[in-house]
Amino acid sequence: MLTKARIKLIRSLRLKKYRQQNNLFVAEGTKIVTEIVQSDWSVVQVLATAAWVQQHEALLTRQEVLTVSDKQMQQLTLLSSPSPALALVEMPDPAPLPDLTRQWTLYLDDIRDPGNLGTIIRLADWFGWPTICLTPETVDPFNPKVIQASMGSLTRVELPTIDPDTFWDHAKDIPIWGAHMEGTSIYDATLPQAGILCIGSESHGLSSHVEAHCTDHITIPRQGHAESLNAAMATGILLSHMTMKKQNQ
Amino acid sequence: MLTKARIKLIRSLRLKKYRQQNNLFVAEGTKIVTEIVQSDWSVVQVLATAAWVQQHEALLTRQEVLTVSDKQMQQLTLLSSPSPALALVEMPDPAPLPDLTRQWTLYLDDIRDPGNLGTIIRLADWFGWPTICLTPETVDPFNPKVIQASMGSLTRVELPTIDPDTFWDHAKDIPIWGAHMEGTSIYDATLPQAGILCIGSESHGLSSHVEAHCTDHITIPRQGHAESLNAAMATGILLSHMTMKKQNQ
């Protein structure tokens, strides 16, 4: 039975404070729920409509499943419109700081928009970038809107949140590329074997803290007149060119 | 004075039917309003707060300007949150069918999401693609959410809506690239001097009508596991690679 306490718990998890207090988060939607139940993450409960449960029975062998009505899903949803399935999930262990000398790593410098972070997680998964390092001011990856925008890629990308001082200590002697409005064209840049690609916040660009560590500025050449590209769009274009360069090495 | 009739007219223009009936549309936000008042489009009236009018006085020499309160802007807005300025604008003349033999042209095959169309208009402006041809089923470019997402690029990109039969008759002997999950890698493709890049709808991809005309399928190679890329993201990545190839020719 769906208790009032469970409804209250789930609804509280829209806020980071309660996700941290309870060490739990909510994933909504068929794509992400089916990804999570097949991952090694600990699912406390899957809450879904009878039709959904029936359709996905084969995947739900290890989890506690509670069948709920459409009306109850409307009460539970943390998004603007409910989906037929929702999972209450234990927070995975914090991702470790990656070995920055072995491969390219993304570094997000205070990205605030959940849609942008979710899109960037999906991009990293598409282009096979294993790790996105997040500043403490970057939007929480377990925010329901980030999870929605990541379209199921959340379980496949490591997302360590790292204190900047610790990160930059760890990043000594690594090539550090800052995405910038002016700099070396990504069309012409020579790709080192490993490095860090830094993406600045939507409103302020790269922080002075990050700027101080950049070894290069990399830009997407503008041919026309638009003032800027969105942070997630710029990331996608840069990842694609860098992936191509890696293949051609 | 802001009359009830004017409020009613502006609010009605959130719907395509009333935009067509009145041959008018509404542009909201500082960026797009300042672009439009400096373009050759006919502005019926700029409605803005006193502070905004004072700040932008130098630009407002040719237009009728009505100062309104914040509260009135809340009544007028067609978006989820009001901006300090809004322009009531005559629809520009329909854009002509472009000369497809001279340059690359984008063709959007039933893109339904206003955010995606707005983002693609901004991308075309960034990469200097002059024309985006739209199918009649594609979301109207004068939809308020498209205008918002286009971030001021609306005045700089031609956006003809064309009956598919007319378009494909006109496109004979032109290379036609369909963006697809499988096909020639954009990293390896050789770029003809001119052609048409077709982007399919968010849910159905390219229609069979368009598929029948494609001379090539072009893909963004996937290295990881994400299921897909969003239509606007795929467009941005393709435009960037094609722009680079053009430069290197």
Interface residues (C-beta under 8 A of the other chain):
Chain A: K31 T119 R122 L123 A124 D125 W126 F127 G128 W129 M151 G152 S153 R156 Y187 I220 P221 R222 Q223 G224 H225 A226 E227 S228 L229 N230 A232 M233 G236 I237 S240 H241 T243 M244 Q247 N248
Chain B: K31 T119 R122 L123 A124 D125 W126 F127 G128 W129 M151 G152 S153 R156 Y187 I220 P221 R222 Q223 G224 H225 A226 E227 S228 L229 N230 A232 M233 G236 I237 S240 H241 T243 M244 Q247 N248
